[in-house]
Amino acid sequence: TGPITEAQIPRLEGLDTFTGEMFHSASWNHDYDLTGKRIAVIGTGASAIQFVPQIQPLAKELYVFQRTAPWVVPKPDTDLGEFSKSIIAKYPFIQKGWRKAVAQSLNAINFGLRNPAVLKPVGELFKQVLKVQVKDPELLKNVTPNFTIGCKRLLFANNYYPALQQPNTTLIPHGLVKVEGNTVIAANGERHEVDVIIWGT
């Protein structure tokens, strides 16, 4: 087991005054229907990167609170389909070669984590990829990491930035600092009334 198995909910002023639904991503309330709800997501770590694209289509309004923009890079993932699976089954060296390539990629990333200067050009490349993925200049500025790639956990996703660009989604590039009833308040004073708080902390 790892050290992050216990859900952590920050101690915030006024949190006890919130009357809506509230749960942590590690203890998801599957009985609560998010359809048509105003949702505040607190955090943009590995968990939020995974669940934000899943709940975005359900939400009336989705507010994503982000203290620090993470490095979210394209995920080399695709549905192989039955034809590709049959080819791989017939020619096992394809799978062996792919596994070897993945292992070498992970080893290269691990080397880069121990030698950050090596990853600097990679970070610049991913910043260019980000410019292709995010069209709005203000959103682009807010989702562009301000630290060297690898200094925090590297996140892989293809659907996170598209979810942030939907009309019902607002990225708030500040932490949540206070709750007043059903109003969540960001560090910059921005206020939003919500029905649900989901902790991705």
N, C-alpha and C positions, 0 to 999 in steps of 0.2 A: 504494500500500500504506500501511497505517497503522502506528502505533507499537506496536500490541498483538498482533502476529502471532506473537511468540515466547512459548511457554507458560512461565509462571513458577510454580515450585514453591518454597514457602518452605523455608528451612533451619531445620529443627526438631530439637531434641534427640531422639535415638533413632529417627529416621526410617529409618536404615539397618538397624534391628532388625526392621522390619515384614516379615513373610513372606507376606502375602496379595497380592492383585492391586492394582496402583496405576497410575492413568493420569490425564492431564489431559483436560478436556473438549475441548481443541483438538486432541488426539491420541487420539481415542476408540478403545478396543480393542473392535472389533466382533466379534472372535472369542471374547470372554469372555462367558459366559452369566450374567447377573445374577439369574436366577430363584432365589428362595429364599435369597439371600445377605443378610448383615448389611452394610449399606453406610453409610459415612461420606461425606457431601458437605461439602467445605470451601469456604465462600463462598456468598454470596447475591447475586451480581451478575447481569448480563444473561444469562450462559450458564446459570447454575444455575437461574434462573427458568424457562428454557426446558426444561432436561432433567429437573429434579426431578419434574414431573408425569408424564413419560414412563417413568421408572424406578420410581416409587413402587408401581405395581401389581405389579411383579416382585419387589420386595424382601421379605425376611422381616422385617427391621428397617431403617429408614432414619433416620439421624441427620444432621440438617442443622445445621452449625456456622455461626452468624451473628454477626459482630462488630458490625455496624451494620444496623439494619432499613432496607431500601430503600423508596422510594416505588414501590409496584406498583399501577398504576391499571387500571381495566377497559379491555380492548382492544376498540375498535369494529370487530369482525371477525365475519363470518358467512358461511356457505355460501349463495351466491346461488341455486343451483338452476337448472335449465334454463329454467323459465318466466321467472324474473327476467332471465336472460341474454337471452332472446328479446325481452323488452320493451325492455331497454337497447339491443339491436341495432337495434330498430325506431325508438327515440327516442333518438338519440345525445346530445341535450342533457342527459339524466339523468346520463350518465357525466361529461360536461363539468362539470355543476353539482357533482357529488360531488367530482371532482378539485379544483375551485376551493375547495370547503369544506374539504377536507383541507389544501390549501396555506395557506389563511387560518388554519386551526387551528395549523399548524406555525409560521407567522409570529407568531401570538399567543404561543405557547409561547416562541419565541426572544426576543420582546420581554420576556416575564416573566423569562426567565433573566438578562437584563441589568438588570431592575428588580424584584428579589425581592419588594418590598412589594406589587406587583400580584398576585403569586401567593399571598399569604397567605390570602385568602378561598377560593381554589381548594383549598389544602391543608386548610383546615377542612372544606370540603365532602367531600373524599376521605376524611378521618378519619371522617365520618359514614357514608360508603359502607362503609368498613372494618368499622365496628360491625355492619353488616348481614351482611357476608361472614363474619366470624369470631365465633363464639358463645362460645367459652371465654374467660373474663376474663383468665386468665394469658397465654394465647397472644395475645390481643388486645393486651395491654400490651407483649408482647415484639416484636410485628410492627409496632407503631405507631412511625413514624419520629420522632426527636427533633430534627430539623433542618428548616429551611424547604424546602418542595418546590422542586426545581430546583437545589439546591446540589450534588447528585450526579445522575448519569444517571437520568432518569425511565424506568421500566420498565412495559411494557404486557403484561398477561396476565389471562386469565379462569380459568385452571386451577391457578394456583400456590397460592392460599390453600386451595382445596378439598383439594389434595394434602397440605398441611401438617396438615389436620385428620383425616386417616385414622388408624385405630387403630395401624398399623404405623410411623407417622412421629412423630419427636420433634424439635422445634426446640430447639437448644441456643443460647441467646442470648449466646454467648461464643466467642472464637476458640480454635482448636486450638493448644496450646502445647508438647505433648510426646507422644511415642509410645514405648510400652514393649512390644516384641514386637507382638502384634496388638491391643493396647489403646491406644485414642486418649484423650487427656486434655485436657479443656477448661481454660480459664483459671480457672474456679471450682472446679477439682478433680474435676469429674464425669468418670467413666471408663466407657468402653464397649468391649467386645471386638467387632471387626469383621473381615469377610473381605476387604473392598474399600475403598479410599480413592479417591474421585474428586475431583480438584481442579477447582474452579470459580473459580480465582484469576486 
